[in-house]
Structures are given as C-alpha cells and as structure tokens.
C-alpha cells in the first residue's frame, strides 16, 4: 500500500501547488494561508531544525502528498487518521471530502446530491466498513463510496492505493483530456494526454521531477475506463454502465468545445498580444477565466462524472454559460477593443462550430 500510494497521483499533490498553480499560491495566499490552507490537504515539505525539532511552518501536517524528512512522500493519516488508523474511517466519504470539497474539488457536494450519496446516507449501517476484506458485491452491496469506485476491490479487480488508475479523463484543468497512464520500471507514474503518441515499452521518458525513467507499461484511457467499469457492473448492467459512460463523455466534450477550448485559446492569444500581463491574477479577466473553468467548469464535469444532475446542470453548465457569455466576452471586449475581440471570438468560435458539426456527423 505504501508503494502504491507513493507512486499515485496523491503523492504529487505538493508538486501541484508549485508547478501548476504557483500564481494562486504565491500571489493570493501568502505563506501563512498556504500553511493553514493549501498544504493541509496537499502536504508540506516537513523541515527539521538544527535542534531536531520540526518547523512550525511545516508541522503539524497531514496532507496527502506530504514530503517527509526521510524523503518519502505521503501521509497515511490523511485518510486513516492517526488516532485509530481505521479502515472504516478511510472507506467513508468523509475521509475523502475532508479535502475534496468546495470549488476546487466539489466532490462532497456532488456525491451528497447523487443517487449514490442518497443510498449511502440511507444504508450506512449495512456497509460493513470495518471488514478486513471489502469487496463490492461480496462484503457489501448497499451503496458505493469514493473508495468503492476509485480504489476498492470487486470480483476480478484488486484494491489499490493508486487512486487515479481508473480515471480516463482529466477533469481539473481548463480543458479536459483523455489520458494514458505511464508506469515506469521503478513503479513511478505520470499521465500523458492521448493526443500524444503512446510511449513504447522500454523507451526513455521524462518523469514529473525531470529525471528520465524507462517505460514498463502504459494503460490507455480505454483500459482505465474498463477497470472502472468492472466496479460499476457489480450493481448495474453492462448496458446501463455503457450508457452512463456515453452521457458522461458527451458532457465533457460539450464543455470542452463550447467553453473550455474557446476561452483557453482566447486567453493564450491575449498573452501573446501583450494585452494581459505575465503576472498571474492581476487583472479581472484572469479571475473570470479562473472561475469559469476552475470553479463552475469543474463543478459541471464532476457532476457529470458522479451523476449529480443539479451540479452538471443548474450549478454547472448554466453558471459556465453565464460567465462565458455574460462576463468573459464582455471583459474581453473592454480589454482588447471591439475589433480585436470580435476577431478572436470569430476565429475560435468558427473552429468550435466546425468541431461540433464534425462530432455530430
């Protein structure tokens, strides 16, 4: 379990702050709020002072991707708790939604309002949470939890602490992409968008830390989807499962083509033209764009993934559309002027419309 955790996406949670969201961490939060907020979920670099004690800026900390003084990554207590180290606690939704809630990762709200969430609330006493084995359809069948779908065992599928293994789509970026999971010979992993060529077994490939590793295996988006589907069919028919996955895929594609790609292309063009500064979050349009894809866009996509119609609908696409048409495009015109704004809108809307027509045919 320790090895699986250290090789999983959870172990990269610290890098996410510094590598992907440095402007958010540095420009808006500041060190005090990074310690009190960001790192309590993502994890800190636990630092040792000269007298052997731990620095108060880095400890206490139970963040899932914590970098420990010995160089190991991860914190078991993030899910299991340090008081009892409980299997039952780690299997509950509350263990996950301690961090997976709010605009950044609205899974608490989404799960609660889904049919799965209603089932869990109604039948929690039938979940056999403290069982040594916890196999879907064998040890429990009353409801799924986060662990059931993302980590849990089912007939023909082993439990795994590699929490991202079964996820075919990335759902937390400006544009969602289907992803390969590359597994290196030393067990480390990284994800690559399926728009890139599939790395060959035995080939060299940069890891997330910049070092070079040899590719041992590659899990395609289709294989990752099949692994998730093995859990679903313990309760649902194959036709039901395939139909849901089709609806989910269609929702993600609609978000991408209607909002994610046009907004991203426009923002990149504004940076290239020098109409936006290179400093993150110093202009209103940047906050609007952030809210569009990160807050409301994430809610839309997670709602579609976890079967919460309110979050994919009224709290999802409805809010995204209001931001895109009512605020984002208005601020674009104000910033760039009518002529430049209309040219950008026409260019990227044209491409979006063509892609939609191609997908429909």
N, C-alpha and C positions, 0 to 999 in steps of 0.2 A: 504493500500500500504506500509506503514511504517513497519508493522509487517511482511509482505511477504518479503520485502527487507532484514530486519534484520535476517530472517531465511533462506535466499537464499545463494547460493554459492558465490555471490558477497560479502556478509558480511564476508566471510572467507579469503578475499584477503590479509589482513595483515598477517594472520597466514601462508599463503602460502610462504611468504618470509622467515620467521624464521624457520618454521618447515620442509618445503620441499626443500628449496634452500638456506640453511644457508651458504654453501661454496661460492656460487656465490655472495651473498650479502656481506659477511664478507671478503673473501679473495681477491676478484677482484674489488669491487666497492668502498668501504670505505664510511664513514659517509656522506661526502659532496655529493657524487654522489648518495647515497641511498636517501638523501633528495631531490635532484634535479631530480632524475630519478625514481627509484623504487616506492617510496611512493606517488609520484604524481598520479600514477594510482592505486596502491594497497591500499594506505591510510596510514596515520601515527597514532601514539598514540599522540593525541593532549595534550600537557602538559601545566599546569598552574603554573606560577612562584609565589613566595610569595607575590608580589605586585598586583596579579590578572591579569597580562598580560600573553600572550601566548608565549612560547619559539619559537624563530625564526627557530630552527631546525625542529619543528613540525607544524608550521603555517607560511604562508598560505598553505592550502592543501585541495584538492577536490577529493582525492582518494576514490574510490567506497566503500572500506571496512574500512574507517577511524574509529578509536576508539575515540569517543568524550569525553570531560571531565566528562559528566554525566554517562559514561559507555555504552551509546547506540552506535550502530555500523551503519556505512553507511553515505553517503553524497548524498543528492538529487541533489545537483548542479553538480555532476559528469556527469549526463545525461541531466538534465533540464536547467542547467545554473543558476547562482544566480542573473543575471541581470533582466531577464523576467520570470523565472520559466515557461518555454514554453513547452507545449505538443508537438507542431510542431517540436521544436528542438530535443526533446527526441526521436521522431519517425524517424528521418532521420538516414541514415547510418553513417553520420559524427559524431553523438553523440557517437556512439559505437567505431568507428575507431580512435577516439582520443587516445584510448589505444590499441584497438585490431588491431595492425598493426606491421609490422616488423617480425623478425624471431621468436619471442616468440609466436605471435598470428597473423598470416598473413591474417586476415580476410578482411582487407581493400583491399589488392591487389587481393585476391581471389574473393571477391564479385564483384569488379570492372570488372574483366575479365570473369565473368559468364554471362549467358543469363539474369538472374535476375538483375544483375547490369546494363546491357545494357538497359533493359526495364525501370529501374528506372531513368537512365540518360535521356532517350528519353521522358519519360512521367511524370516527376516530377510535372508538373503543374496540373496533374489530380489526385494527390494522396490525396487531401482533408486532409492534415496533421494537420490542426488546428481544425478539427471537435471534438465536445465533445465526441461522440461515434466514434469508429474507428474499425468497424467490417469488416473483409475480405469478399468480395462478396456482401456486403450491402452498406458500405460507400465508398469503393474504390475497384478497381479490376485491375488497370493499371499495377501494379508491386508489389512485396513484398519488404520489408526492413528487417533488422535484427530483429526488434521488431515484425514484422508480424509472423515470424516463431517461435521465441523463447519466446515471451511474449504476443502477440496480441490475440484479440478475433476473433472468427469465429462462425458461427451458431453451437450451441451445445458445445462451448468451451469458457470459460470465460478468459478475460485478466488476467495476473498475473505478479507480480513483482518478482516471483520466477523464475529467468531466466534459471536455469538449469533443471527445472522439465521435459522438453520434450526430454532430451538428453539421449539416451540409451547407448551410448559409451563414455568412457573417451578417449580424443584424444590428451592429452598434457603430456603424460608420456612416458617412454621408450618403454612400451608395452601397447597397448590399451586393455581395458577390458569392457565388458558389466557390467552395474551397477544397483543394486537396489537403490532406494531412500527410506531411513528410515525416517519416520515422528514421532517425539516424541509427547507426550501428551501436552507439553508446546509449541509446534509449531516448535521447532528447528529441524534441519535435518542433516543427514550425509549419505554419499554414501558408499556402500559396493560392492565389485566385486561379480558377480553372481557365482563365483566358491565357495563361502561360502554358508552355509546353510541359508535359509531365516529366519530371526528373527520372532518369533511368537508374535502376538498381546498381549500386557500386560507384555511381558518379559522385563527384565532389560538389558540395553546395554550401553556401554561407549559412551559418546558424544565426539566430536572433542576436547573439552577442558579437557577431562579426567573425568568429572563428570558423574554420572550414571543417565540415563533417562529411562522412561517407553515407550515402543514402542506402538504407536497408530495405525499406518498403514504402509504398505510397498508397494511402487509402483515398479513393476517388470520392467525389460527392455522392455518387450513386451507391457506393459501398457504405458510406456513412449513413445515408438515408435508410438503407436496408437494415443496418444494425438498430436504428431507432424503431423501424417498423416491426422488428421482432418483439419488441415490448408491446407495441400497440395491439398486435393480433392476439395477445393473451386475453384481451377483453373485447376487441372489435373484430369484425370480419375483414378479410383482405380487401374486399370491395369498398367497405366503409373507410378503411385506412388509406387506400389509394385515392379515394375521392377527396378526403380531407387534405392530403398532401398536395393534390392538384389545386385546391382552393387556396391553400397557403402559398404555393409557388406563384399563382396568378396575382395574389395580393402584393407580394414582394415585387414582382415585375411591374405592376401598375405604379407602385410608389417610385421605383427606380426611374421609369420612363417619363412619368408625369411631373415629378418634383425633384427627386434626388439628382439625376443627371443634369437636367437643365440648370438647376440652382448651382451645382458644383461647377459646371462649365462657365457660367456667368461670373462666379467669384474668381476663378482662375484667370479669366480674361481681364477682370478689373485689376488684379495684382500685376499682371503682365503690362497693362497700360499705365501703371503707376497711379491709378485712381484710388487705390487703397494702399495704406502704408503697410510695411512688413511687420509692424508691431501688432501682436495679437490683441484683440478685444479693446481697441481704442476708438472704434467707430460704430455707430448704431447698426449699420448693415451687418456687421460681423455678429452682433448679438442676435439679430433677427435670423440670420442664417443658422447660427448655433441652435437656437430654439426650434427652428424648422426641422432640421434633421436629427438633432440630438435629443430634444425633449419630445416633441409631438411625433416626429418621424419614428423614433424608437418605440414609442407607445403603440403606434399603428402596427409596426412589424411584430412586436412581441404579442400584441393582441391577436394577430392573425396566426402566429405560431402556437399559441396556447388556448385558442378557441374562446376568446372573450370578445363577443361581437361589439360590445359597447366601446372597448378600447381600440378595436380596429376601425370602428365606425365613427360615432359621435365624438369620442375623445381622441380619435386618431386622424383619419383622412379628413374629417370635417375641419379640425383645427389646422392641419397642414395646409389645406387649400386656402383657408382664411389668411394664414400667414403668407403664403406664396403670392396669391393674387391681391390681397388687401394691404400688405405691408412690404414684403420683399421687393415686388416690382415697383411700388411707389417710391421706396427709398432708392432703388436703382436709378429711376428717372431723375430724382432730386440730386443724386451724386454725380451721375455721368452726363446728364442732359438728355433731352428728348431724342435727339438724333442718334447718339451712341447707344442709348438704352434700347431704342426700337430696333436698331441693327442687331444688337446682341439677342434680344428677345426673338427676333425673326430668324436669326441663324440657328439658335438652339431649339426653338420651338419647331422649326422645319425638320430638323433631324429627329426630334422626339416624335413628331407626327408620322414621319416615314417609318420609324421603328415600330410604332403602334400598328400601322397598316400592315407591315410585314409580319408582325406577330399574329395579327388577326387572320391573315391568309394562310 
